[in-house]
Amino acid sequence: MIRVLKRMVGLTSTTTTIIFECRRCGTCFSSDEESCTECGTSSIVKYKI
């Protein structure tokens, strides 16, 4: 029953979302970039949510 309740409120998920974000200015990208198109830095981080 707990498993069903967690699924209903979204506490468990079978999909992983990947977000790429510039560490300097916070711009988000849908794919891995070599450098930020907004500020030019090469400091891009990858988050798995």
mmCIF entry with sequence, helices, sheets and N, C-alpha, C, O atoms, coordinates in Angstrom:
data_MODEL
# 
_entry.id   MODEL 
# 
_entity.id                         1 
_entity.type                       polymer 
_entity.pdbx_number_of_molecules   1 
# 
_entity_poly.entity_id                      1 
_entity_poly.type                           'polypeptide(L)' 
_entity_poly.nstd_linkage                   no 
_entity_poly.nstd_monomer                   no 
_entity_poly.pdbx_seq_one_letter_code       MIRVLKRMVGLTSTTTTIIFECRRCGTCFSSDEESCTECGTSSIVKYKI 
_entity_poly.pdbx_seq_one_letter_code_can   MIRVLKRMVGLTSTTTTIIFECRRCGTCFSSDEESCTECGTSSIVKYKI 
_entity_poly.pdbx_strand_id                 A 
# 
loop_
_entity_poly_seq.entity_id 
_entity_poly_seq.num 
_entity_poly_seq.mon_id 
_entity_poly_seq.hetero 
1 1  MET n 
1 2  ILE n 
1 3  ARG n 
1 4  VAL n 
1 5  LEU n 
1 6  LYS n 
1 7  ARG n 
1 8  MET n 
1 9  VAL n 
1 10 GLY n 
1 11 LEU n 
1 12 THR n 
1 13 SER n 
1 14 THR n 
1 15 THR n 
1 16 THR n 
1 17 THR n 
1 18 ILE n 
1 19 ILE n 
1 20 PHE n 
1 21 GLU n 
1 22 CYS n 
1 23 ARG n 
1 24 ARG n 
1 25 CYS n 
1 26 GLY n 
1 27 THR n 
1 28 CYS n 
1 29 PHE n 
1 30 SER n 
1 31 SER n 
1 32 ASP n 
1 33 GLU n 
1 34 GLU n 
1 35 SER n 
1 36 CYS n 
1 37 THR n 
1 38 GLU n 
1 39 CYS n 
1 40 GLY n 
1 41 THR n 
1 42 SER n 
1 43 SER n 
1 44 ILE n 
1 45 VAL n 
1 46 LYS n 
1 47 TYR n 
1 48 LYS n 
1 49 ILE n 
# 
_struct_asym.id          A 
_struct_asym.entity_id   1 
# 
_struct_conf.conf_type_id            HELX_P 
_struct_conf.id                      HELX_P1 
_struct_conf.pdbx_PDB_helix_id       AA1 
_struct_conf.beg_label_comp_id       ILE 
_struct_conf.beg_label_asym_id       A 
_struct_conf.beg_label_seq_id        2 
_struct_conf.pdbx_beg_PDB_ins_code   ? 
_struct_conf.end_label_comp_id       VAL 
_struct_conf.end_label_asym_id       A 
_struct_conf.end_label_seq_id        9 
_struct_conf.pdbx_end_PDB_ins_code   ? 
_struct_conf.beg_auth_comp_id        ILE 
_struct_conf.beg_auth_asym_id        A 
_struct_conf.beg_auth_seq_id         2 
_struct_conf.end_auth_comp_id        VAL 
_struct_conf.end_auth_asym_id        A 
_struct_conf.end_auth_seq_id         9 
_struct_conf.pdbx_PDB_helix_class    1 
_struct_conf.details                 ? 
_struct_conf.pdbx_PDB_helix_length   8 
# 
_struct_conf_type.id          HELX_P 
_struct_conf_type.criteria    ? 
_struct_conf_type.reference   ? 
# 
_struct_sheet.id               AA1 
_struct_sheet.type             ? 
_struct_sheet.number_strands   3 
_struct_sheet.details          ? 
# 
loop_
_struct_sheet_order.sheet_id 
_struct_sheet_order.range_id_1 
_struct_sheet_order.range_id_2 
_struct_sheet_order.offset 
_struct_sheet_order.sense 
AA1 1 2 ? anti-parallel 
AA1 2 3 ? anti-parallel 
# 
loop_
_struct_sheet_range.sheet_id 
_struct_sheet_range.id 
_struct_sheet_range.beg_label_comp_id 
_struct_sheet_range.beg_label_asym_id 
_struct_sheet_range.beg_label_seq_id 
_struct_sheet_range.pdbx_beg_PDB_ins_code 
_struct_sheet_range.end_label_comp_id 
_struct_sheet_range.end_label_asym_id 
_struct_sheet_range.end_label_seq_id 
_struct_sheet_range.pdbx_end_PDB_ins_code 
_struct_sheet_range.beg_auth_comp_id 
_struct_sheet_range.beg_auth_asym_id 
_struct_sheet_range.beg_auth_seq_id 
_struct_sheet_range.end_auth_comp_id 
_struct_sheet_range.end_auth_asym_id 
_struct_sheet_range.end_auth_seq_id 
AA1 1 CYS A 28 ? PHE A 29 ? CYS A 28 PHE A 29 
AA1 2 ILE A 18 ? CYS A 22 ? ILE A 18 CYS A 22 
AA1 3 ILE A 44 ? LYS A 48 ? ILE A 44 LYS A 48 
# 
loop_
_atom_site.group_PDB 
_atom_site.id 
_atom_site.type_symbol 
_atom_site.label_atom_id 
_atom_site.label_alt_id 
_atom_site.label_comp_id 
_atom_site.label_asym_id 
_atom_site.label_entity_id 
_atom_site.label_seq_id 
_atom_site.pdbx_PDB_ins_code 
_atom_site.Cartn_x 
_atom_site.Cartn_y 
_atom_site.Cartn_z 
_atom_site.occupancy 
_atom_site.B_iso_or_equiv 
_atom_site.pdbx_formal_charge 
_atom_site.auth_seq_id 
_atom_site.auth_comp_id 
_atom_site.auth_asym_id 
_atom_site.auth_atom_id 
_atom_site.pdbx_PDB_model_num 
ATOM 1   N N  . MET A 1 1  ? 0.811  -1.193 0.000   1.00 0.00 ? 1  MET A N  1 
ATOM 2   C CA . MET A 1 1  ? 0.000  0.000  0.000   1.00 0.00 ? 1  MET A CA 1 
ATOM 3   C C  . MET A 1 1  ? 0.858  1.262  0.000   1.00 0.00 ? 1  MET A C  1 
ATOM 4   O O  . MET A 1 1  ? 0.537  2.216  -0.709  1.00 0.00 ? 1  MET A O  1 
ATOM 5   N N  . ILE A 1 2  ? 1.932  1.290  0.770   1.00 0.00 ? 2  ILE A N  1 
ATOM 6   C CA . ILE A 1 2  ? 2.817  2.452  0.800   1.00 0.00 ? 2  ILE A CA 1 
ATOM 7   C C  . ILE A 1 2  ? 3.406  2.703  -0.580  1.00 0.00 ? 2  ILE A C  1 
ATOM 8   O O  . ILE A 1 2  ? 3.509  3.852  -1.008  1.00 0.00 ? 2  ILE A O  1 
ATOM 9   N N  . ARG A 1 3  ? 3.794  1.642  -1.280  1.00 0.00 ? 3  ARG A N  1 
ATOM 10  C CA . ARG A 1 3  ? 4.348  1.771  -2.620  1.00 0.00 ? 3  ARG A CA 1 
ATOM 11  C C  . ARG A 1 3  ? 3.361  2.459  -3.561  1.00 0.00 ? 3  ARG A C  1 
ATOM 12  O O  . ARG A 1 3  ? 3.746  3.320  -4.352  1.00 0.00 ? 3  ARG A O  1 
ATOM 13  N N  . VAL A 1 4  ? 2.098  2.078  -3.471  1.00 0.00 ? 4  VAL A N  1 
ATOM 14  C CA . VAL A 1 4  ? 1.054  2.674  -4.314  1.00 0.00 ? 4  VAL A CA 1 
ATOM 15  C C  . VAL A 1 4  ? 0.881  4.150  -3.983  1.00 0.00 ? 4  VAL A C  1 
ATOM 16  O O  . VAL A 1 4  ? 0.762  4.977  -4.888  1.00 0.00 ? 4  VAL A O  1 
ATOM 17  N N  . LEU A 1 5  ? 0.864  4.486  -2.705  1.00 0.00 ? 5  LEU A N  1 
ATOM 18  C CA . LEU A 1 5  ? 0.721  5.883  -2.300  1.00 0.00 ? 5  LEU A CA 1 
ATOM 19  C C  . LEU A 1 5  ? 1.901  6.729  -2.766  1.00 0.00 ? 5  LEU A C  1 
ATOM 20  O O  . LEU A 1 5  ? 1.707  7.852  -3.232  1.00 0.00 ? 5  LEU A O  1 
ATOM 21  N N  . LYS A 1 6  ? 3.115  6.209  -2.649  1.00 0.00 ? 6  LYS A N  1 
ATOM 22  C CA . LYS A 1 6  ? 4.293  6.938  -3.113  1.00 0.00 ? 6  LYS A CA 1 
ATOM 23  C C  . LYS A 1 6  ? 4.227  7.191  -4.608  1.00 0.00 ? 6  LYS A C  1 
ATOM 24  O O  . LYS A 1 6  ? 4.568  8.280  -5.070  1.00 0.00 ? 6  LYS A O  1 
ATOM 25  N N  . ARG A 1 7  ? 3.791  6.192  -5.369  1.00 0.00 ? 7  ARG A N  1 
ATOM 26  C CA . ARG A 1 7  ? 3.654  6.347  -6.809  1.00 0.00 ? 7  ARG A CA 1 
ATOM 27  C C  . ARG A 1 7  ? 2.613  7.405  -7.148  1.00 0.00 ? 7  ARG A C  1 
ATOM 28  O O  . ARG A 1 7  ? 2.795  8.188  -8.080  1.00 0.00 ? 7  ARG A O  1 
ATOM 29  N N  . MET A 1 8  ? 1.525  7.426  -6.389  1.00 0.00 ? 8  MET A N  1 
ATOM 30  C CA . MET A 1 8  ? 0.444  8.380  -6.645  1.00 0.00 ? 8  MET A CA 1 
ATOM 31  C C  . MET A 1 8  ? 0.881  9.822  -6.411  1.00 0.00 ? 8  MET A C  1 
ATOM 32  O O  . MET A 1 8  ? 0.446  10.720 -7.132  1.00 0.00 ? 8  MET A O  1 
ATOM 33  N N  . VAL A 1 9  ? 1.724  10.058 -5.429  1.00 0.00 ? 9  VAL A N  1 
ATOM 34  C CA . VAL A 1 9  ? 2.170  11.420 -5.142  1.00 0.00 ? 9  VAL A CA 1 
ATOM 35  C C  . VAL A 1 9  ? 3.508  11.742 -5.808  1.00 0.00 ? 9  VAL A C  1 
ATOM 36  O O  . VAL A 1 9  ? 4.044  12.833 -5.613  1.00 0.00 ? 9  VAL A O  1 
ATOM 37  N N  . GLY A 1 10 ? 4.042  10.828 -6.575  1.00 0.00 ? 10 GLY A N  1 
ATOM 38  C CA . GLY A 1 10 ? 5.247  11.088 -7.343  1.00 0.00 ? 10 GLY A CA 1 
ATOM 39  C C  . GLY A 1 10 ? 6.550  10.921 -6.601  1.00 0.00 ? 10 GLY A C  1 
ATOM 40  O O  . GLY A 1 10 ? 7.567  11.460 -7.038  1.00 0.00 ? 10 GLY A O  1 
ATOM 41  N N  . LEU A 1 11 ? 6.564  10.201 -5.500  1.00 0.00 ? 11 LEU A N  1 
ATOM 42  C CA . LEU A 1 11 ? 7.801  10.016 -4.749  1.00 0.00 ? 11 LEU A CA 1 
ATOM 43  C C  . LEU A 1 11 ? 8.715  8.967  -5.358  1.00 0.00 ? 11 LEU A C  1 
ATOM 44  O O  . LEU A 1 11 ? 9.910  8.938  -5.064  1.00 0.00 ? 11 LEU A O  1 
ATOM 45  N N  . THR A 1 12 ? 8.168  8.114  -6.198  1.00 0.00 ? 12 THR A N  1 
ATOM 46  C CA . THR A 1 12 ? 8.998  7.156  -6.909  1.00 0.00 ? 12 THR A CA 1 
ATOM 47  C C  . THR A 1 12 ? 8.774  7.360  -8.397  1.00 0.00 ? 12 THR A C  1 
ATOM 48  O O  . THR A 1 12 ? 7.647  7.588  -8.835  1.00 0.00 ? 12 THR A O  1 
ATOM 49  N N  . SER A 1 13 ? 9.819  7.280  -9.152  1.00 0.00 ? 13 SER A N  1 
ATOM 50  C CA . SER A 1 13 ? 9.724  7.502  -10.586 1.00 0.00 ? 13 SER A CA 1 
ATOM 51  C C  . SER A 1 13 ? 10.668 6.554  -11.295 1.00 0.00 ? 13 SER A C  1 
ATOM 52  O O  . SER A 1 13 ? 11.756 6.259  -10.799 1.00 0.00 ? 13 SER A O  1 
ATOM 53  N N  . THR A 1 14 ? 10.253 6.084  -12.447 1.00 0.00 ? 14 THR A N  1 
ATOM 54  C CA . THR A 1 14 ? 11.104 5.191  -13.224 1.00 0.00 ? 14 THR A CA 1 
ATOM 55  C C  . THR A 1 14 ? 11.867 5.949  -14.298 1.00 0.00 ? 14 THR A C  1 
ATOM 56  O O  . THR A 1 14 ? 12.731 5.372  -14.959 1.00 0.00 ? 14 THR A O  1 
ATOM 57  N N  . THR A 1 15 ? 11.566 7.235  -14.487 1.00 0.00 ? 15 THR A N  1 
ATOM 58  C CA . THR A 1 15 ? 12.262 8.019  -15.498 1.00 0.00 ? 15 THR A CA 1 
ATOM 59  C C  . THR A 1 15 ? 13.243 8.975  -14.835 1.00 0.00 ? 15 THR A C  1 
ATOM 60  O O  . THR A 1 15 ? 13.010 9.451  -13.724 1.00 0.00 ? 15 THR A O  1 
ATOM 61  N N  . THR A 1 16 ? 14.329 9.247  -15.520 1.00 0.00 ? 16 THR A N  1 
ATOM 62  C CA . THR A 1 16 ? 15.333 10.186 -15.051 1.00 0.00 ? 16 THR A CA 1 
ATOM 63  C C  . THR A 1 16 ? 15.404 11.350 -16.024 1.00 0.00 ? 16 THR A C  1 
ATOM 64  O O  . THR A 1 16 ? 15.512 11.148 -17.233 1.00 0.00 ? 16 THR A O  1 
ATOM 65  N N  . THR A 1 17 ? 15.344 12.558 -15.503 1.00 0.00 ? 17 THR A N  1 
ATOM 66  C CA . THR A 1 17 ? 15.484 13.757 -16.314 1.00 0.00 ? 17 THR A CA 1 
ATOM 67  C C  . THR A 1 17 ? 16.908 14.261 -16.162 1.00 0.00 ? 17 THR A C  1 
ATOM 68  O O  . THR A 1 17 ? 17.426 14.347 -15.048 1.00 0.00 ? 17 THR A O  1 
ATOM 69  N N  . ILE A 1 18 ? 17.541 14.592 -17.275 1.00 0.00 ? 18 ILE A N  1 
ATOM 70  C CA . ILE A 1 18 ? 18.903 15.114 -17.245 1.00 0.00 ? 18 ILE A CA 1 
ATOM 71  C C  . ILE A 1 18 ? 18.868 16.578 -17.658 1.00 0.00 ? 18 ILE A C  1 
ATOM 72  O O  . ILE A 1 18 ? 18.308 16.933 -18.695 1.00 0.00 ? 18 ILE A O  1 
ATOM 73  N N  . ILE A 1 19 ? 19.477 17.423 -16.829 1.00 0.00 ? 19 ILE A N  1 
ATOM 74  C CA . ILE A 1 19 ? 19.525 18.857 -17.086 1.00 0.00 ? 19 ILE A CA 1 
ATOM 75  C C  . ILE A 1 19 ? 20.981 19.291 -17.117 1.00 0.00 ? 19 ILE A C  1 
ATOM 76  O O  . ILE A 1 19 ? 21.768 18.915 -16.249 1.00 0.00 ? 19 ILE A O  1 
ATOM 77  N N  . PHE A 1 20 ? 21.331 20.077 -18.115 1.00 0.00 ? 20 PHE A N  1 
ATOM 78  C CA . PHE A 1 20 ? 22.663 20.663 -18.209 1.00 0.00 ? 20 PHE A CA 1 
ATOM 79  C C  . PHE A 1 20 ? 22.519 22.143 -17.884 1.00 0.00 ? 20 PHE A C  1 
ATOM 80  O O  . PHE A 1 20 ? 21.647 22.822 -18.427 1.00 0.00 ? 20 PHE A O  1 
ATOM 81  N N  . GLU A 1 21 ? 23.392 22.650 -16.981 1.00 0.00 ? 21 GLU A N  1 
ATOM 82  C CA . GLU A 1 21 ? 23.261 24.032 -16.540 1.00 0.00 ? 21 GLU A CA 1 
ATOM 83  C C  . GLU A 1 21 ? 24.628 24.691 -16.424 1.00 0.00 ? 21 GLU A C  1 
ATOM 84  O O  . GLU A 1 21 ? 25.596 24.073 -15.980 1.00 0.00 ? 21 GLU A O  1 
ATOM 85  N N  . CYS A 1 22 ? 24.690 25.942 -16.826 1.00 0.00 ? 22 CYS A N  1 
ATOM 86  C CA . CYS A 1 22 ? 25.915 26.726 -16.691 1.00 0.00 ? 22 CYS A CA 1 
ATOM 87  C C  . CYS A 1 22 ? 26.120 27.063 -15.221 1.00 0.00 ? 22 CYS A C  1 
ATOM 88  O O  . CYS A 1 22 ? 25.202 27.543 -14.556 1.00 0.00 ? 22 CYS A O  1 
ATOM 89  N N  . ARG A 1 23 ? 27.316 26.815 -14.715 1.00 0.00 ? 23 ARG A N  1 
ATOM 90  C CA . ARG A 1 23 ? 27.605 27.102 -13.303 1.00 0.00 ? 23 ARG A CA 1 
ATOM 91  C C  . ARG A 1 23 ? 27.753 28.598 -13.050 1.00 0.00 ? 23 ARG A C  1 
ATOM 92  O O  . ARG A 1 23 ? 27.556 29.052 -11.923 1.00 0.00 ? 23 ARG A O  1 
ATOM 93  N N  . ARG A 1 24 ? 28.090 29.359 -14.061 1.00 0.00 ? 24 ARG A N  1 
ATOM 94  C CA . ARG A 1 24 ? 28.298 30.792 -13.864 1.00 0.00 ? 24 ARG A CA 1 
ATOM 95  C C  . ARG A 1 24 ? 26.992 31.582 -13.901 1.00 0.00 ? 24 ARG A C  1 
ATOM 96  O O  . ARG A 1 24 ? 26.712 32.355 -12.985 1.00 0.00 ? 24 ARG A O  1 
ATOM 97  N N  . CYS A 1 25 ? 26.183 31.394 -14.959 1.00 0.00 ? 25 CYS A N  1 
ATOM 98  C CA . CYS A 1 25 ? 24.988 32.237 -15.116 1.00 0.00 ? 25 CYS A CA 1 
ATOM 99  C C  . CYS A 1 25 ? 23.670 31.499 -14.934 1.00 0.00 ? 25 CYS A C  1 
ATOM 100 O O  . CYS A 1 25 ? 22.623 32.141 -14.854 1.00 0.00 ? 25 CYS A O  1 
ATOM 101 N N  . GLY A 1 26 ? 23.689 30.151 -14.866 1.00 0.00 ? 26 GLY A N  1 
ATOM 102 C CA . GLY A 1 26 ? 22.467 29.396 -14.619 1.00 0.00 ? 26 GLY A CA 1 
ATOM 103 C C  . GLY A 1 26 ? 21.652 29.047 -15.845 1.00 0.00 ? 26 GLY A C  1 
ATOM 104 O O  . GLY A 1 26 ? 20.556 28.502 -15.716 1.00 0.00 ? 26 GLY A O  1 
ATOM 105 N N  . THR A 1 27 ? 22.157 29.346 -17.038 1.00 0.00 ? 27 THR A N  1 
ATOM 106 C CA . THR A 1 27 ? 21.439 29.002 -18.265 1.00 0.00 ? 27 THR A CA 1 
ATOM 107 C C  . THR A 1 27 ? 21.320 27.490 -18.380 1.00 0.00 ? 27 THR A C  1 
ATOM 108 O O  . THR A 1 27 ? 22.290 26.767 -18.153 1.00 0.00 ? 27 THR A O  1 
ATOM 109 N N  . CYS A 1 28 ? 20.116 27.004 -18.736 1.00 0.00 ? 28 CYS A N  1 
ATOM 110 C CA . CYS A 1 28 ? 19.871 25.567 -18.886 1.00 0.00 ? 28 CYS A CA 1 
ATOM 111 C C  . CYS A 1 28 ? 19.926 25.167 -20.351 1.00 0.00 ? 28 CYS A C  1 
ATOM 112 O O  . CYS A 1 28 ? 19.545 25.936 -21.233 1.00 0.00 ? 28 CYS A O  1 
ATOM 113 N N  . PHE A 1 29 ? 20.407 23.950 -20.600 1.00 0.00 ? 29 PHE A N  1 
ATOM 114 C CA . PHE A 1 29 ? 20.520 23.407 -21.948 1.00 0.00 ? 29 PHE A CA 1 
ATOM 115 C C  . PHE A 1 29 ? 19.847 22.046 -21.998 1.00 0.00 ? 29 PHE A C  1 
ATOM 116 O O  . PHE A 1 29 ? 19.781 21.343 -20.990 1.00 0.00 ? 29 PHE A O  1 
ATOM 117 N N  . SER A 1 30 ? 19.348 21.676 -23.173 1.00 0.00 ? 30 SER A N  1 
ATOM 118 C CA . SER A 1 30 ? 18.701 20.371 -23.323 1.00 0.00 ? 30 SER A CA 1 
ATOM 119 C C  . SER A 1 30 ? 19.709 19.282 -23.679 1.00 0.00 ? 30 SER A C  1 
ATOM 120 O O  . SER A 1 30 ? 19.393 18.094 -23.613 1.00 0.00 ? 30 SER A O  1 
ATOM 121 N N  . SER A 1 31 ? 20.914 19.685 -24.054 1.00 0.00 ? 31 SER A N  1 
ATOM 122 C CA . SER A 1 31 ? 21.959 18.715 -24.370 1.00 0.00 ? 31 SER A CA 1 
ATOM 123 C C  . SER A 1 31 ? 23.290 19.231 -23.836 1.00 0.00 ? 31 SER A C  1 
ATOM 124 O O  . SER A 1 31 ? 23.412 20.396 -23.457 1.00 0.00 ? 31 SER A O  1 
ATOM 125 N N  . ASP A 1 32 ? 24.276 18.352 -23.812 1.00 0.00 ? 32 ASP A N  1 
ATOM 126 C CA . ASP A 1 32 ? 25.598 18.706 -23.302 1.00 0.00 ? 32 ASP A CA 1 
ATOM 127 C C  . ASP A 1 32 ? 26.267 19.686 -24.261 1.00 0.00 ? 32 ASP A C  1 
ATOM 128 O O  . ASP A 1 32 ? 26.443 19.378 -25.440 1.00 0.00 ? 32 ASP A O  1 
ATOM 129 N N  . GLU A 1 33 ? 26.634 20.846 -23.770 1.00 0.00 ? 33 GLU A N  1 
ATOM 130 C CA . GLU A 1 33 ? 27.300 21.874 -24.571 1.00 0.00 ? 33 GLU A CA 1 
ATOM 131 C C  . GLU A 1 33 ? 28.749 22.006 -24.097 1.00 0.00 ? 33 GLU A C  1 
ATOM 132 O O  . GLU A 1 33 ? 29.054 21.744 -22.934 1.00 0.00 ? 33 GLU A O  1 
ATOM 133 N N  . GLU A 1 34 ? 29.632 22.412 -25.001 1.00 0.00 ? 34 GLU A N  1 
ATOM 134 C CA . GLU A 1 34 ? 31.031 22.623 -24.612 1.00 0.00 ? 34 GLU A CA 1 
ATOM 135 C C  . GLU A 1 34 ? 31.204 23.931 -23.858 1.00 0.00 ? 34 GLU A C  1 
ATOM 136 O O  . GLU A 1 34 ? 32.046 24.028 -22.965 1.00 0.00 ? 34 GLU A O  1 
ATOM 137 N N  . SER A 1 35 ? 30.407 24.944 -24.214 1.00 0.00 ? 35 SER A N  1 
ATOM 138 C CA . SER A 1 35 ? 30.464 26.224 -23.520 1.00 0.00 ? 35 SER A CA 1 
ATOM 139 C C  . SER A 1 35 ? 29.083 26.864 -23.510 1.00 0.00 ? 35 SER A C  1 
ATOM 140 O O  . SER A 1 35 ? 28.230 26.532 -24.333 1.00 0.00 ? 35 SER A O  1 
ATOM 141 N N  . CYS A 1 36 ? 28.870 27.777 -22.582 1.00 0.00 ? 36 CYS A N  1 
ATOM 142 C CA . CYS A 1 36 ? 27.587 28.453 -22.430 1.00 0.00 ? 36 CYS A CA 1 
ATOM 143 C C  . CYS A 1 36 ? 27.390 29.462 -23.555 1.00 0.00 ? 36 CYS A C  1 
ATOM 144 O O  . CYS A 1 36 ? 28.293 30.237 -23.869 1.00 0.00 ? 36 CYS A O  1 
ATOM 145 N N  . THR A 1 37 ? 26.214 29.446 -24.155 1.00 0.00 ? 37 THR A N  1 
ATOM 146 C CA . THR A 1 37 ? 25.911 30.384 -25.239 1.00 0.00 ? 37 THR A CA 1 
ATOM 147 C C  . THR A 1 37 ? 25.626 31.784 -24.715 1.00 0.00 ? 37 THR A C  1 
ATOM 148 O O  . THR A 1 37 ? 25.632 32.742 -25.488 1.00 0.00 ? 37 THR A O  1 
ATOM 149 N N  . GLU A 1 38 ? 25.378 31.923 -23.417 1.00 0.00 ? 38 GLU A N  1 
ATOM 150 C CA . GLU A 1 38 ? 25.079 33.232 -22.829 1.00 0.00 ? 38 GLU A CA 1 
ATOM 151 C C  . GLU A 1 38 ? 26.329 33.940 -22.312 1.00 0.00 ? 38 GLU A C  1 
ATOM 152 O O  . GLU A 1 38 ? 26.533 35.118 -22.606 1.00 0.00 ? 38 GLU A O  1 
ATOM 153 N N  . CYS A 1 39 ? 27.170 33.236 -21.543 1.00 0.00 ? 39 CYS A N  1 
ATOM 154 C CA . CYS A 1 39 ? 28.319 33.899 -20.919 1.00 0.00 ? 39 CYS A CA 1 
ATOM 155 C C  . CYS A 1 39 ? 29.670 33.391 -21.418 1.00 0.00 ? 39 CYS A C  1 
ATOM 156 O O  . CYS A 1 39 ? 30.700 34.003 -21.136 1.00 0.00 ? 39 CYS A O  1 
ATOM 157 N N  . GLY A 1 40 ? 29.677 32.273 -22.162 1.00 0.00 ? 40 GLY A N  1 
ATOM 158 C CA . GLY A 1 40 ? 30.910 31.784 -22.764 1.00 0.00 ? 40 GLY A CA 1 
ATOM 159 C C  . GLY A 1 40 ? 31.763 30.856 -21.915 1.00 0.00 ? 40 GLY A C  1 
ATOM 160 O O  . GLY A 1 40 ? 32.752 30.320 -22.413 1.00 0.00 ? 40 GLY A O  1 
ATOM 161 N N  . THR A 1 41 ? 31.417 30.650 -20.661 1.00 0.00 ? 41 THR A N  1 
ATOM 162 C CA . THR A 1 41 ? 32.223 29.774 -19.808 1.00 0.00 ? 41 THR A CA 1 
ATOM 163 C C  . THR A 1 41 ? 32.092 28.310 -20.239 1.00 0.00 ? 41 THR A C  1 
ATOM 164 O O  . THR A 1 41 ? 31.089 27.916 -20.835 1.00 0.00 ? 41 THR A O  1 
ATOM 165 N N  . SER A 1 42 ? 33.104 27.523 -19.934 1.00 0.00 ? 42 SER A N  1 
ATOM 166 C CA . SER A 1 42 ? 33.050 26.093 -20.258 1.00 0.00 ? 42 SER A CA 1 
ATOM 167 C C  . SER A 1 42 ? 32.652 25.261 -19.038 1.00 0.00 ? 42 SER A C  1 
ATOM 168 O O  . SER A 1 42 ? 32.754 24.034 -19.060 1.00 0.00 ? 42 SER A O  1 
ATOM 169 N N  . SER A 1 43 ? 32.207 25.919 -17.992 1.00 0.00 ? 43 SER A N  1 
ATOM 170 C CA . SER A 1 43 ? 31.829 25.240 -16.754 1.00 0.00 ? 43 SER A CA 1 
ATOM 171 C C  . SER A 1 43 ? 30.343 24.869 -16.793 1.00 0.00 ? 43 SER A C  1 
ATOM 172 O O  . SER A 1 43 ? 29.492 25.611 -16.304 1.00 0.00 ? 43 SER A O  1 
ATOM 173 N N  . ILE A 1 44 ? 30.051 23.708 -17.384 1.00 0.00 ? 44 ILE A N  1 
ATOM 174 C CA . ILE A 1 44 ? 28.684 23.208 -17.514 1.00 0.00 ? 44 ILE A CA 1 
ATOM 175 C C  . ILE A 1 44 ? 28.538 21.990 -16.600 1.00 0.00 ? 44 ILE A C  1 
ATOM 176 O O  . ILE A 1 44 ? 29.395 21.107 -16.593 1.00 0.00 ? 44 ILE A O  1 
ATOM 177 N N  . VAL A 1 45 ? 27.461 21.948 -15.840 1.00 0.00 ? 45 VAL A N  1 
ATOM 178 C CA . VAL A 1 45 ? 27.216 20.841 -14.920 1.00 0.00 ? 45 VAL A CA 1 
ATOM 179 C C  . VAL A 1 45 ? 26.023 20.024 -15.421 1.00 0.00 ? 45 VAL A C  1 
ATOM 180 O O  . VAL A 1 45 ? 25.120 20.552 -16.069 1.00 0.00 ? 45 VAL A O  1 
ATOM 181 N N  . LYS A 1 46 ? 26.039 18.715 -15.105 1.00 0.00 ? 46 LYS A N  1 
ATOM 182 C CA . LYS A 1 46 ? 24.973 17.797 -15.514 1.00 0.00 ? 46 LYS A CA 1 
ATOM 183 C C  . LYS A 1 46 ? 24.269 17.293 -14.261 1.00 0.00 ? 46 LYS A C  1 
ATOM 184 O O  . LYS A 1 46 ? 24.902 16.720 -13.374 1.00 0.00 ? 46 LYS A O  1 
ATOM 185 N N  . TYR A 1 47 ? 22.944 17.512 -14.191 1.00 0.00 ? 47 TYR A N  1 
ATOM 186 C CA . TYR A 1 47 ? 22.138 17.034 -13.073 1.00 0.00 ? 47 TYR A CA 1 
ATOM 187 C C  . TYR A 1 47 ? 21.231 15.914 -13.544 1.00 0.00 ? 47 TYR A C  1 
ATOM 188 O O  . TYR A 1 47 ? 20.611 16.016 -14.602 1.00 0.00 ? 47 TYR A O  1 
ATOM 189 N N  . LYS A 1 48 ? 21.151 14.843 -12.763 1.00 0.00 ? 48 LYS A N  1 
ATOM 190 C CA . LYS A 1 48 ? 20.190 13.763 -13.013 1.00 0.00 ? 48 LYS A CA 1 
ATOM 191 C C  . LYS A 1 48 ? 19.116 13.869 -11.945 1.00 0.00 ? 48 LYS A C  1 
ATOM 192 O O  . LYS A 1 48 ? 19.387 13.726 -10.752 1.00 0.00 ? 48 LYS A O  1 
ATOM 193 N N  . ILE A 1 49 ? 17.902 14.120 -12.389 1.00 0.00 ? 49 ILE A N  1 
ATOM 194 C CA . ILE A 1 49 ? 16.783 14.309 -11.455 1.00 0.00 ? 49 ILE A CA 1 
ATOM 195 C C  . ILE A 1 49 ? 15.788 13.194 -11.648 1.00 0.00 ? 49 ILE A C  1 
ATOM 196 O O  . ILE A 1 49 ? 14.766 13.154 -10.964 1.00 0.00 ? 49 ILE A O  1 
# 
